[in-house]
Amino acid sequence: RIFGTHGILTCFRPTRTLRQTLVAPKDKTTKEQKCGVVYHIQCAGQNSRGPCTENYIGETERSLKTRFAEHKRPSSTTSEVSQHIHIESPGHTVSLDKVQILDTEQDYFVRGVK
């Protein structure tokens, strides 16, 4: 109104239109399909002292589902998760539903620095 008294015309343009709000051309990527993630796995097993407190934090360039399948494979000798659930503590389990994604970054170097 103040500008109008001085002969200056103004117009308002919304920063986000209704079309931008309602239309989503792509489906959301599921947790299992995400690539380039840093993730946290919590063991769901029980020991004599109660719930297992073992944790694992890892990162992968590939999809989380592919990497998690490697962790669950009994023949995987390099995975700490596989050693824990198959050798050190048989009967303990890990679940893809309980995996928490901490961060997503496609660049390997930046993923390692964060």
Biopython code that builds the backbone (N, CA, C, O; Angstrom):
import numpy as np
from Bio.PDB.StructureBuilder import StructureBuilder

atoms = [
    (1, "ARG", "N", (0.816, -1.188, 0.000)),
    (1, "ARG", "CA", (0.000, 0.000, 0.000)),
    (1, "ARG", "C", (0.859, 1.251, 0.000)),
    (1, "ARG", "O", (0.526, 2.259, -0.623)),
    (2, "ILE", "N", (1.963, 1.163, 0.707)),
    (2, "ILE", "CA", (2.820, 2.349, 0.781)),
    (2, "ILE", "C", (3.399, 2.669, -0.582)),
    (2, "ILE", "O", (3.491, 3.836, -0.962)),
    (3, "PHE", "N", (3.795, 1.631, -1.329)),
    (3, "PHE", "CA", (4.342, 1.864, -2.669)),
    (3, "PHE", "C", (3.290, 2.471, -3.596)),
    (3, "PHE", "O", (3.612, 3.304, -4.443)),
    (4, "GLY", "N", (2.022, 2.049, -3.436)),
    (4, "GLY", "CA", (0.936, 2.557, -4.279)),
    (4, "GLY", "C", (0.731, 4.051, -4.122)),
    (4, "GLY", "O", (0.397, 4.726, -5.096)),
    (5, "THR", "N", (0.919, 4.584, -2.933)),
    (5, "THR", "CA", (0.750, 6.023, -2.717)),
    (5, "THR", "C", (1.826, 6.823, -3.433)),
    (5, "THR", "O", (1.648, 8.015, -3.682)),
    (6, "HIS", "N", (2.942, 6.181, -3.767)),
    (6, "HIS", "CA", (4.026, 6.855, -4.474)),
    (6, "HIS", "C", (4.044, 6.518, -5.967)),
    (6, "HIS", "O", (4.970, 6.903, -6.682)),
    (7, "GLY", "N", (3.023, 5.801, -6.434)),
    (7, "GLY", "CA", (2.916, 5.499, -7.856)),
    (7, "GLY", "C", (3.744, 4.300, -8.302)),
    (7, "GLY", "O", (4.002, 4.141, -9.495)),
    (8, "ILE", "N", (4.164, 3.458, -7.368)),
    (8, "ILE", "CA", (4.959, 2.269, -7.698)),
    (8, "ILE", "C", (4.033, 1.061, -7.678)),
    (8, "ILE", "O", (3.374, 0.782, -6.676)),
    (9, "LEU", "N", (3.991, 0.332, -8.827)),
    (9, "LEU", "CA", (3.153, -0.853, -8.912)),
    (9, "LEU", "C", (3.910, -2.064, -8.376)),
    (9, "LEU", "O", (5.101, -2.222, -8.643)),
    (10, "THR", "N", (3.232, -2.906, -7.631)),
    (10, "THR", "CA", (3.837, -4.131, -7.105)),
    (10, "THR", "C", (2.946, -5.309, -7.458)),
    (10, "THR", "O", (1.742, -5.155, -7.662)),
    (11, "CYS", "N", (3.540, -6.461, -7.524)),
    (11, "CYS", "CA", (2.760, -7.673, -7.729)),
    (11, "CYS", "C", (3.372, -8.782, -6.875)),
    (11, "CYS", "O", (4.565, -8.767, -6.571)),
    (12, "PHE", "N", (2.544, -9.726, -6.504)),
    (12, "PHE", "CA", (2.982, -10.823, -5.666)),
    (12, "PHE", "C", (2.970, -12.098, -6.495)),
    (12, "PHE", "O", (2.009, -12.390, -7.206)),
    (13, "ARG", "N", (4.046, -12.841, -6.389)),
    (13, "ARG", "CA", (4.117, -14.136, -7.065)),
    (13, "ARG", "C", (4.524, -15.164, -6.021)),
    (13, "ARG", "O", (5.577, -15.023, -5.399)),
    (14, "PRO", "N", (3.710, -16.196, -5.817)),
    (14, "PRO", "CA", (4.037, -17.189, -4.785)),
    (14, "PRO", "C", (5.303, -17.959, -5.156)),
    (14, "PRO", "O", (5.566, -18.213, -6.331)),
    (15, "THR", "N", (6.071, -18.322, -4.150)),
    (15, "THR", "CA", (7.315, -19.053, -4.403)),
    (15, "THR", "C", (7.045, -20.507, -4.756)),
    (15, "THR", "O", (7.859, -21.133, -5.434)),
    (16, "ARG", "N", (5.931, -21.055, -4.316)),
    (16, "ARG", "CA", (5.583, -22.441, -4.617)),
    (16, "ARG", "C", (4.110, -22.480, -5.030)),
    (16, "ARG", "O", (3.225, -22.130, -4.250)),
    (17, "THR", "N", (3.866, -22.906, -6.259)),
    (17, "THR", "CA", (2.498, -22.930, -6.763)),
    (17, "THR", "C", (1.782, -24.199, -6.325)),
    (17, "THR", "O", (2.401, -25.134, -5.817)),
    (18, "LEU", "N", (0.489, -24.218, -6.526)),
    (18, "LEU", "CA", (-0.308, -25.387, -6.180)),
    (18, "LEU", "C", (0.117, -26.593, -7.016)),
    (18, "LEU", "O", (0.151, -27.716, -6.515)),
    (19, "ARG", "N", (0.434, -26.364, -8.264)),
    (19, "ARG", "CA", (0.884, -27.456, -9.138)),
    (19, "ARG", "C", (2.192, -28.066, -8.607)),
    (19, "ARG", "O", (2.335, -29.289, -8.576)),
    (20, "GLN", "N", (3.125, -27.235, -8.199)),
    (20, "GLN", "CA", (4.390, -27.732, -7.667)),
    (20, "GLN", "C", (4.178, -28.515, -6.373)),
    (20, "GLN", "O", (4.916, -29.459, -6.092)),
    (21, "THR", "N", (3.199, -28.139, -5.602)),
    (21, "THR", "CA", (2.926, -28.809, -4.348)),
    (21, "THR", "C", (2.255, -30.168, -4.559)),
    (21, "THR", "O", (2.587, -31.134, -3.872)),
    (22, "LEU", "N", (1.321, -30.248, -5.499)),
    (22, "LEU", "CA", (0.534, -31.462, -5.677)),
    (22, "LEU", "C", (1.149, -32.485, -6.622)),
    (22, "LEU", "O", (0.953, -33.685, -6.433)),
    (23, "VAL", "N", (1.876, -32.046, -7.620)),
    (23, "VAL", "CA", (2.390, -32.960, -8.633)),
    (23, "VAL", "C", (3.784, -33.434, -8.251)),
    (23, "VAL", "O", (4.689, -32.629, -8.030)),
    (24, "ALA", "N", (3.945, -34.752, -8.177)),
    (24, "ALA", "CA", (5.249, -35.360, -7.933)),
    (24, "ALA", "C", (5.495, -36.348, -9.073)),
    (24, "ALA", "O", (4.912, -37.432, -9.065)),
    (25, "PRO", "N", (6.336, -36.012, -10.050)),
    (25, "PRO", "CA", (6.493, -36.868, -11.222)),
    (25, "PRO", "C", (7.169, -38.210, -10.937)),
    (25, "PRO", "O", (6.988, -39.158, -11.701)),
    (26, "LYS", "N", (7.931, -38.307, -9.870)),
    (26, "LYS", "CA", (8.631, -39.555, -9.560)),
    (26, "LYS", "C", (8.150, -40.125, -8.237)),
    (26, "LYS", "O", (7.774, -39.393, -7.321)),
    (27, "ASP", "N", (8.173, -41.447, -8.162)),
    (27, "ASP", "CA", (7.869, -42.097, -6.897)),
    (27, "ASP", "C", (9.048, -41.941, -5.952)),
    (27, "ASP", "O", (10.193, -41.824, -6.390)),
    (28, "LYS", "N", (8.774, -41.939, -4.678)),
    (28, "LYS", "CA", (9.833, -41.856, -3.678)),
    (28, "LYS", "C", (10.657, -43.145, -3.704)),
    (28, "LYS", "O", (10.115, -44.235, -3.887)),
    (29, "THR", "N", (11.969, -43.007, -3.519)),
    (29, "THR", "CA", (12.846, -44.163, -3.461)),
    (29, "THR", "C", (12.708, -44.822, -2.102)),
    (29, "THR", "O", (12.782, -44.152, -1.072)),
    (30, "THR", "N", (12.508, -46.140, -2.096)),
    (30, "THR", "CA", (12.392, -46.847, -0.825)),
    (30, "THR", "C", (13.763, -46.942, -0.162)),
    (30, "THR", "O", (14.797, -46.751, -0.803)),
    (31, "LYS", "N", (13.748, -47.239, 1.120)),
    (31, "LYS", "CA", (14.996, -47.339, 1.875)),
    (31, "LYS", "C", (15.913, -48.395, 1.285)),
    (31, "LYS", "O", (17.126, -48.194, 1.219)),
    (32, "GLU", "N", (15.350, -49.519, 0.855)),
    (32, "GLU", "CA", (16.148, -50.624, 0.324)),
    (32, "GLU", "C", (16.824, -50.268, -0.994)),
    (32, "GLU", "O", (17.885, -50.810, -1.305)),
    (33, "GLN", "N", (16.233, -49.370, -1.771)),
    (33, "GLN", "CA", (16.752, -49.029, -3.089)),
    (33, "GLN", "C", (17.755, -47.882, -3.062)),
    (33, "GLN", "O", (18.394, -47.613, -4.080)),
    (34, "LYS", "N", (17.910, -47.209, -1.951)),
    (34, "LYS", "CA", (18.810, -46.061, -1.890)),
    (34, "LYS", "C", (20.257, -46.493, -2.046)),
    (34, "LYS", "O", (20.673, -47.521, -1.512)),
    (35, "CYS", "N", (21.019, -45.693, -2.785)),
    (35, "CYS", "CA", (22.434, -45.957, -3.023)),
    (35, "CYS", "C", (23.259, -44.848, -2.370)),
    (35, "CYS", "O", (22.755, -43.755, -2.109)),
    (36, "GLY", "N", (24.533, -45.146, -2.113)),
    (36, "GLY", "CA", (25.418, -44.143, -1.539)),
    (36, "GLY", "C", (25.006, -43.728, -0.146)),
    (36, "GLY", "O", (24.893, -42.535, 0.137)),
    (37, "VAL", "N", (24.778, -44.693, 0.730)),
    (37, "VAL", "CA", (24.278, -44.378, 2.069)),
    (37, "VAL", "C", (25.276, -44.762, 3.152)),
    (37, "VAL", "O", (26.103, -45.655, 2.969)),
    (38, "VAL", "N", (25.185, -44.080, 4.267)),
    (38, "VAL", "CA", (25.856, -44.465, 5.506)),
    (38, "VAL", "C", (24.743, -44.989, 6.394)),
    (38, "VAL", "O", (23.743, -44.302, 6.599)),
    (39, "TYR", "N", (24.901, -46.211, 6.932)),
    (39, "TYR", "CA", (23.801, -46.864, 7.626)),
    (39, "TYR", "C", (24.246, -47.425, 8.973)),
    (39, "TYR", "O", (25.436, -47.602, 9.231)),
    (40, "HIS", "N", (23.255, -47.702, 9.828)),
    (40, "HIS", "CA", (23.481, -48.225, 11.171)),
    (40, "HIS", "C", (22.656, -49.492, 11.335)),
    (40, "HIS", "O", (21.450, -49.489, 11.086)),
    (41, "ILE", "N", (23.311, -50.589, 11.758)),
    (41, "ILE", "CA", (22.628, -51.855, 12.001)),
    (41, "ILE", "C", (22.752, -52.180, 13.489)),
    (41, "ILE", "O", (23.844, -52.145, 14.057)),
    (42, "GLN", "N", (21.622, -52.493, 14.103)),
    (42, "GLN", "CA", (21.568, -52.878, 15.516)),
    (42, "GLN", "C", (21.216, -54.359, 15.583)),
    (42, "GLN", "O", (20.264, -54.795, 14.937)),
    (43, "CYS", "N", (21.969, -55.136, 16.353)),
    (43, "CYS", "CA", (21.682, -56.554, 16.521)),
    (43, "CYS", "C", (20.391, -56.718, 17.323)),
    (43, "CYS", "O", (20.165, -56.016, 18.309)),
    (44, "ALA", "N", (19.543, -57.660, 16.880)),
    (44, "ALA", "CA", (18.256, -57.881, 17.539)),
    (44, "ALA", "C", (18.271, -59.115, 18.427)),
    (44, "ALA", "O", (17.215, -59.575, 18.861)),
    (45, "GLY", "N", (19.447, -59.654, 18.703)),
    (45, "GLY", "CA", (19.532, -60.876, 19.501)),
    (45, "GLY", "C", (19.457, -60.627, 20.996)),
    (45, "GLY", "O", (19.490, -59.488, 21.462)),
    (46, "GLN", "N", (19.354, -61.724, 21.734)),
    (46, "GLN", "CA", (19.331, -61.693, 23.193)),
    (46, "GLN", "C", (20.506, -62.504, 23.713)),
    (46, "GLN", "O", (20.819, -63.565, 23.173)),
    (47, "ASN", "N", (21.151, -62.016, 24.748)),
    (47, "ASN", "CA", (22.187, -62.802, 25.415)),
    (47, "ASN", "C", (21.796, -62.949, 26.890)),
    (47, "ASN", "O", (20.694, -62.560, 27.278)),
    (48, "SER", "N", (22.671, -63.496, 27.696)),
    (48, "SER", "CA", (22.339, -63.763, 29.106)),
    (48, "SER", "C", (22.091, -62.481, 29.903)),
    (48, "SER", "O", (21.403, -62.516, 30.923)),
    (49, "ARG", "N", (22.635, -61.363, 29.457)),
    (49, "ARG", "CA", (22.474, -60.088, 30.168)),
    (49, "ARG", "C", (21.326, -59.248, 29.616)),
    (49, "ARG", "O", (21.119, -58.125, 30.075)),
    (50, "GLY", "N", (20.577, -59.762, 28.646)),
    (50, "GLY", "CA", (19.461, -59.013, 28.063)),
    (50, "GLY", "C", (19.673, -58.800, 26.574)),
    (50, "GLY", "O", (20.305, -59.623, 25.912)),
    (51, "PRO", "N", (19.144, -57.693, 26.039)),
    (51, "PRO", "CA", (19.287, -57.436, 24.605)),
    (51, "PRO", "C", (20.753, -57.224, 24.210)),
    (51, "PRO", "O", (21.532, -56.635, 24.959)),
    (52, "CYS", "N", (21.106, -57.712, 23.032)),
    (52, "CYS", "CA", (22.472, -57.542, 22.520)),
    (52, "CYS", "C", (22.713, -56.069, 22.210)),
    (52, "CYS", "O", (21.839, -55.397, 21.663)),
    (53, "THR", "N", (23.885, -55.572, 22.555)),
    (53, "THR", "CA", (24.204, -54.154, 22.350)),
    (53, "THR", "C", (25.153, -53.923, 21.188)),
    (53, "THR", "O", (25.676, -52.820, 21.032)),
    (54, "GLU", "N", (25.386, -54.944, 20.367)),
    (54, "GLU", "CA", (26.306, -54.796, 19.241)),
    (54, "GLU", "C", (25.702, -53.886, 18.171)),
    (54, "GLU", "O", (24.531, -54.015, 17.814)),
    (55, "ASN", "N", (26.524, -52.968, 17.670)),
    (55, "ASN", "CA", (26.141, -52.027, 16.616)),
    (55, "ASN", "C", (27.132, -52.125, 15.478)),
    (55, "ASN", "O", (28.274, -52.540, 15.671)),
    (56, "TYR", "N", (26.697, -51.747, 14.302)),
    (56, "TYR", "CA", (27.588, -51.683, 13.145)),
    (56, "TYR", "C", (27.201, -50.467, 12.321)),
    (56, "TYR", "O", (26.025, -50.271, 12.012)),
    (57, "ILE", "N", (28.179, -49.655, 11.966)),
    (57, "ILE", "CA", (27.956, -48.520, 11.073)),
    (57, "ILE", "C", (28.795, -48.765, 9.838)),
    (57, "ILE", "O", (29.998, -49.006, 9.929)),
    (58, "GLY", "N", (28.149, -48.700, 8.675)),
    (58, "GLY", "CA", (28.843, -48.959, 7.420)),
    (58, "GLY", "C", (28.396, -47.996, 6.348)),
    (58, "GLY", "O", (27.486, -47.191, 6.545)),
    (59, "GLU", "N", (29.059, -48.094, 5.199)),
    (59, "GLU", "CA", (28.687, -47.259, 4.058)),
    (59, "GLU", "C", (28.789, -48.095, 2.801)),
    (59, "GLU", "O", (29.595, -49.021, 2.719)),
    (60, "THR", "N", (27.966, -47.760, 1.822)),
    (60, "THR", "CA", (27.970, -48.494, 0.570)),
    (60, "THR", "C", (27.633, -47.572, -0.583)),
    (60, "THR", "O", (26.872, -46.615, -0.439)),
    (61, "GLU", "N", (28.213, -47.880, -1.721)),
    (61, "GLU", "CA", (27.921, -47.150, -2.949)),
    (61, "GLU", "C", (26.731, -47.790, -3.661)),
    (61, "GLU", "O", (26.005, -47.134, -4.407)),
    (62, "ARG", "N", (26.551, -49.090, -3.410)),
    (62, "ARG", "CA", (25.472, -49.835, -4.044)),
    (62, "ARG", "C", (24.184, -49.689, -3.245)),
    (62, "ARG", "O", (24.144, -48.960, -2.253)),
    (63, "SER", "N", (23.134, -50.380, -3.675)),
    (63, "SER", "CA", (21.863, -50.275, -2.952)),
    (63, "SER", "C", (21.997, -50.917, -1.573)),
    (63, "SER", "O", (22.779, -51.848, -1.383)),
    (64, "LEU", "N", (21.236, -50.413, -0.628)),
    (64, "LEU", "CA", (21.292, -50.915, 0.741)),
    (64, "LEU", "C", (20.845, -52.376, 0.801)),
    (64, "LEU", "O", (21.374, -53.152, 1.597)),
    (65, "LYS", "N", (19.884, -52.753, -0.029)),
    (65, "LYS", "CA", (19.397, -54.130, -0.049)),
    (65, "LYS", "C", (20.500, -55.104, -0.455)),
    (65, "LYS", "O", (20.626, -56.179, 0.133)),
    (66, "THR", "N", (21.303, -54.732, -1.461)),
    (66, "THR", "CA", (22.399, -55.585, -1.915)),
    (66, "THR", "C", (23.449, -55.748, -0.823)),
    (66, "THR", "O", (23.904, -56.861, -0.559)),
    (67, "ARG", "N", (23.827, -54.658, -0.198)),
    (67, "ARG", "CA", (24.851, -54.720, 0.851)),
    (67, "ARG", "C", (24.350, -55.485, 2.071)),
    (67, "ARG", "O", (25.106, -56.237, 2.686)),
    (68, "PHE", "N", (23.087, -55.300, 2.424)),
    (68, "PHE", "CA", (22.533, -55.994, 3.582)),
    (68, "PHE", "C", (22.496, -57.501, 3.342)),
    (68, "PHE", "O", (22.744, -58.284, 4.259)),
    (69, "ALA", "N", (22.185, -57.908, 2.108)),
    (69, "ALA", "CA", (22.181, -59.336, 1.772)),
    (69, "ALA", "C", (23.579, -59.922, 1.951)),
    (69, "ALA", "O", (23.708, -61.071, 2.372)),
    (70, "GLU", "N", (24.617, -59.166, 1.645)),
    (70, "GLU", "CA", (25.995, -59.623, 1.865)),
    (70, "GLU", "C", (26.285, -59.784, 3.355)),
    (70, "GLU", "O", (26.962, -60.730, 3.756)),
    (71, "HIS", "N", (25.782, -58.878, 4.164)),
    (71, "HIS", "CA", (25.987, -58.978, 5.617)),
    (71, "HIS", "C", (25.330, -60.241, 6.174)),
    (71, "HIS", "O", (25.869, -60.861, 7.091)),
    (72, "LYS", "N", (24.188, -60.624, 5.639)),
    (72, "LYS", "CA", (23.464, -61.785, 6.161)),
    (72, "LYS", "C", (23.999, -63.114, 5.630)),
    (72, "LYS", "O", (23.662, -64.171, 6.164)),
    (73, "ARG", "N", (24.826, -63.074, 4.588)),
    (73, "ARG", "CA", (25.359, -64.296, 3.987)),
    (73, "ARG", "C", (26.328, -64.984, 4.944)),
    (73, "ARG", "O", (27.264, -64.338, 5.415)),
    (74, "PRO", "N", (26.142, -66.270, 5.250)),
    (74, "PRO", "CA", (27.032, -66.971, 6.189)),
    (74, "PRO", "C", (28.460, -67.123, 5.663)),
    (74, "PRO", "O", (29.399, -67.231, 6.452)),
    (75, "SER", "N", (28.630, -67.132, 4.349)),
    (75, "SER", "CA", (29.966, -67.339, 3.787)),
    (75, "SER", "C", (30.797, -66.064, 3.725)),
    (75, "SER", "O", (31.960, -66.106, 3.323)),
    (76, "SER", "N", (30.222, -64.937, 4.116)),
    (76, "SER", "CA", (30.944, -63.668, 4.069)),
    (76, "SER", "C", (31.945, -63.605, 5.225)),
    (76, "SER", "O", (31.555, -63.540, 6.391)),
    (77, "THR", "N", (33.233, -63.624, 4.892)),
    (77, "THR", "CA", (34.263, -63.608, 5.933)),
    (77, "THR", "C", (34.740, -62.199, 6.256)),
    (77, "THR", "O", (35.362, -61.991, 7.298)),
    (78, "THR", "N", (34.466, -61.228, 5.392)),
    (78, "THR", "CA", (34.941, -59.866, 5.631)),
    (78, "THR", "C", (33.928, -59.004, 6.370)),
    (78, "THR", "O", (34.284, -57.939, 6.873)),
    (79, "SER", "N", (32.686, -59.437, 6.445)),
    (79, "SER", "CA", (31.648, -58.641, 7.095)),
    (79, "SER", "C", (31.638, -58.898, 8.602)),
    (79, "SER", "O", (31.523, -60.042, 9.041)),
    (80, "GLU", "N", (31.760, -57.838, 9.381)),
    (80, "GLU", "CA", (31.701, -57.964, 10.839)),
    (80, "GLU", "C", (30.312, -58.412, 11.293)),
    (80, "GLU", "O", (30.180, -59.150, 12.269)),
    (81, "VAL", "N", (29.293, -57.967, 10.587)),
    (81, "VAL", "CA", (27.920, -58.354, 10.929)),
    (81, "VAL", "C", (27.746, -59.851, 10.718)),
    (81, "VAL", "O", (27.180, -60.536, 11.570)),
    (82, "SER", "N", (28.226, -60.363, 9.593)),
    (82, "SER", "CA", (28.111, -61.790, 9.300)),
    (82, "SER", "C", (28.861, -62.624, 10.336)),
    (82, "SER", "O", (28.354, -63.653, 10.784)),
    (83, "GLN", "N", (30.051, -62.198, 10.716)),
    (83, "GLN", "CA", (30.805, -62.920, 11.739)),
    (83, "GLN", "C", (30.061, -62.930, 13.066)),
    (83, "GLN", "O", (30.062, -63.936, 13.775)),
    (84, "HIS", "N", (29.425, -61.811, 13.405)),
    (84, "HIS", "CA", (28.708, -61.720, 14.680)),
    (84, "HIS", "C", (27.500, -62.651, 14.694)),
    (84, "HIS", "O", (27.317, -63.406, 15.649)),
    (85, "ILE", "N", (26.666, -62.609, 13.644)),
    (85, "ILE", "CA", (25.416, -63.380, 13.691)),
    (85, "ILE", "C", (25.601, -64.854, 13.355)),
    (85, "ILE", "O", (24.728, -65.662, 13.671)),
    (86, "HIS", "N", (26.727, -65.233, 12.715)),
    (86, "HIS", "CA", (26.911, -66.639, 12.343)),
    (86, "HIS", "C", (27.993, -67.354, 13.158)),
    (86, "HIS", "O", (27.898, -68.564, 13.362)),
    (87, "ILE", "N", (29.008, -66.644, 13.621)),
    (87, "ILE", "CA", (30.130, -67.300, 14.310)),
    (87, "ILE", "C", (30.155, -66.948, 15.797)),
    (87, "ILE", "O", (30.107, -67.840, 16.643)),
    (88, "GLU", "N", (30.230, -65.665, 16.120)),
    (88, "GLU", "CA", (30.383, -65.241, 17.512)),
    (88, "GLU", "C", (29.118, -65.467, 18.341)),
    (88, "GLU", "O", (29.199, -65.919, 19.483)),
    (89, "SER", "N", (27.957, -65.157, 17.778)),
    (89, "SER", "CA", (26.698, -65.240, 18.527)),
    (89, "SER", "C", (25.622, -65.890, 17.672)),
    (89, "SER", "O", (24.723, -65.200, 17.191)),
    (90, "PRO", "N", (25.695, -67.210, 17.471)),
    (90, "PRO", "CA", (24.651, -67.865, 16.665)),
    (90, "PRO", "C", (23.272, -67.643, 17.277)),
    (90, "PRO", "O", (23.112, -67.661, 18.498)),
    (91, "GLY", "N", (22.302, -67.440, 16.436)),
    (91, "GLY", "CA", (20.951, -67.175, 16.920)),
    (91, "GLY", "C", (20.607, -65.698, 16.939)),
    (91, "GLY", "O", (19.432, -65.341, 17.014)),
    (92, "HIS", "N", (21.604, -64.837, 16.874)),
    (92, "HIS", "CA", (21.340, -63.405, 16.804)),
    (92, "HIS", "C", (20.941, -63.063, 15.378)),
    (92, "HIS", "O", (21.374, -63.727, 14.437)),
    (93, "THR", "N", (20.124, -62.039, 15.211)),
    (93, "THR", "CA", (19.632, -61.666, 13.891)),
    (93, "THR", "C", (19.746, -60.167, 13.675)),
    (93, "THR", "O", (19.874, -59.387, 14.619)),
    (94, "VAL", "N", (19.697, -59.792, 12.419)),
    (94, "VAL", "CA", (19.599, -58.385, 12.027)),
    (94, "VAL", "C", (18.465, -58.294, 11.020)),
    (94, "VAL", "O", (18.213, -59.240, 10.273)),
    (95, "SER", "N", (17.786, -57.162, 10.999)),
    (95, "SER", "CA", (16.632, -56.990, 10.124)),
    (95, "SER", "C", (16.801, -55.735, 9.283)),
    (95, "SER", "O", (17.231, -54.693, 9.779)),
    (96, "LEU", "N", (16.457, -55.847, 8.004)),
    (96, "LEU", "CA", (16.541, -54.691, 7.112)),
    (96, "LEU", "C", (15.541, -53.610, 7.523)),
    (96, "LEU", "O", (15.764, -52.426, 7.270)),
    (97, "ASP", "N", (14.448, -54.016, 8.151)),
    (97, "ASP", "CA", (13.458, -53.040, 8.618)),
    (97, "ASP", "C", (14.017, -52.140, 9.711)),
    (97, "ASP", "O", (13.597, -50.992, 9.850)),
    (98, "LYS", "N", (14.964, -52.661, 10.488)),
    (98, "LYS", "CA", (15.515, -51.895, 11.612)),
    (98, "LYS", "C", (16.779, -51.119, 11.234)),
    (98, "LYS", "O", (17.337, -50.411, 12.072)),
    (99, "VAL", "N", (17.239, -51.242, 9.984)),
    (99, "VAL", "CA", (18.426, -50.504, 9.553)),
    (99, "VAL", "C", (18.065, -49.031, 9.469)),
    (99, "VAL", "O", (17.028, -48.660, 8.918)),
    (100, "GLN", "N", (18.930, -48.204, 10.019)),
    (100, "GLN", "CA", (18.696, -46.764, 10.034)),
    (100, "GLN", "C", (19.685, -46.101, 9.079)),
    (100, "GLN", "O", (20.892, -46.315, 9.194)),
    (101, "ILE", "N", (19.186, -45.299, 8.140)),
    (101, "ILE", "CA", (20.059, -44.567, 7.224)),
    (101, "ILE", "C", (20.470, -43.272, 7.908)),
    (101, "ILE", "O", (19.628, -42.443, 8.255)),
    (102, "LEU", "N", (21.775, -43.110, 8.097)),
    (102, "LEU", "CA", (22.291, -41.924, 8.783)),
    (102, "LEU", "C", (22.501, -40.763, 7.829)),
    (102, "LEU", "O", (22.267, -39.610, 8.189)),
    (103, "ASP", "N", (22.950, -41.065, 6.594)),
    (103, "ASP", "CA", (23.211, -40.010, 5.622)),
    (103, "ASP", "C", (23.224, -40.610, 4.225)),
    (103, "ASP", "O", (23.440, -41.810, 4.060)),
    (104, "THR", "N", (22.997, -39.785, 3.233)),
    (104, "THR", "CA", (23.047, -40.199, 1.837)),
    (104, "THR", "C", (24.002, -39.267, 1.100)),
    (104, "THR", "O", (23.846, -38.047, 1.138)),
    (105, "GLU", "N", (24.987, -39.852, 0.433)),
    (105, "GLU", "CA", (25.966, -39.066, -0.330)),
    (105, "GLU", "C", (26.520, -39.954, -1.442)),
    (105, "GLU", "O", (27.011, -41.050, -1.168)),
    (106, "GLN", "N", (26.448, -39.499, -2.681)),
    (106, "GLN", "CA", (26.911, -40.291, -3.811)),
    (106, "GLN", "C", (28.434, -40.292, -3.945)),
    (106, "GLN", "O", (29.005, -41.283, -4.401)),
    (107, "ASP", "N", (29.095, -39.216, -3.560)),
    (107, "ASP", "CA", (30.558, -39.101, -3.698)),
    (107, "ASP", "C", (31.257, -39.894, -2.588)),
    (107, "ASP", "O", (31.015, -39.654, -1.405)),
    (108, "TYR", "N", (32.121, -40.835, -2.970)),
    (108, "TYR", "CA", (32.800, -41.717, -2.010)),
    (108, "TYR", "C", (33.623, -40.921, -0.999)),
    (108, "TYR", "O", (33.538, -41.180, 0.201)),
    (109, "PHE", "N", (34.411, -39.966, -1.463)),
    (109, "PHE", "CA", (35.283, -39.202, -0.570)),
    (109, "PHE", "C", (34.464, -38.397, 0.431)),
    (109, "PHE", "O", (34.757, -38.396, 1.627)),
    (110, "VAL", "N", (33.458, -37.727, -0.053)),
    (110, "VAL", "CA", (32.624, -36.898, 0.837)),
    (110, "VAL", "C", (31.896, -37.790, 1.834)),
    (110, "VAL", "O", (31.746, -37.412, 2.996)),
    (111, "ARG", "N", (31.438, -38.977, 1.402)),
    (111, "ARG", "CA", (30.757, -39.925, 2.292)),
    (111, "ARG", "C", (31.687, -40.367, 3.419)),
    (111, "ARG", "O", (31.241, -40.538, 4.553)),
    (112, "GLY", "N", (32.956, -40.553, 3.125)),
    (112, "GLY", "CA", (33.921, -40.970, 4.129)),
    (112, "GLY", "C", (34.305, -39.872, 5.093)),
    (112, "GLY", "O", (34.665, -40.150, 6.237)),
    (113, "VAL", "N", (34.236, -38.622, 4.650)),
    (113, "VAL", "CA", (34.636, -37.483, 5.490)),
    (113, "VAL", "C", (33.516, -37.085, 6.440)),
    (113, "VAL", "O", (33.788, -36.651, 7.559)),
    (114, "LYS", "N", (32.262, -37.221, 6.018)),
    (114, "LYS", "CA", (31.134, -36.805, 6.855)),
    (114, "LYS", "C", (31.140, -37.577, 8.096)),
    (114, "LYS", "O", (30.272, -37.385, 8.947)),
]
sb = StructureBuilder()
sb.init_structure("model")
sb.init_model(0)
sb.init_chain("A")
sb.init_seg("    ")
for serial, (resi, resn, name, xyz) in enumerate(atoms, 1):
    if name == "N":
        sb.init_residue(resn, " ", resi, " ")
    sb.init_atom(name, np.array(xyz, "f"), 0.0, 1.0, " ", f" {name:<3s}", serial, name[0])
structure = sb.get_structure()
